[in-house]
């Protein structure tokens, strides 16, 4: 089995865009909804398909940005959302 890409900074998954506690660190948000708080970087995808397609490119971009932690919105587990959630789990190292 090959290893999936995982960013060098921590990735935390949440299903609640209001749950954006990053412990005072510079944090990046990725998801399809607006987060609460003020992320260092915010990437809002138009839908789950775009989220899945752009995930690894965006993770690499964030990793180079100076962000210290990534908070990722967990997608619905329907259609491509199931595969996207699997990619997020692997990227988070869970």
Secondary structure, DSSP 4 states (H G I P E B T S, - for coil): -PPPP--SSEEEEES-TT----TTS-EEEEESSPPSS--SEEEE-SSHHHHHHHHHHHHHHHHHHT-SEEEEEPPPSSTHHHHHHHHHHHHHT-
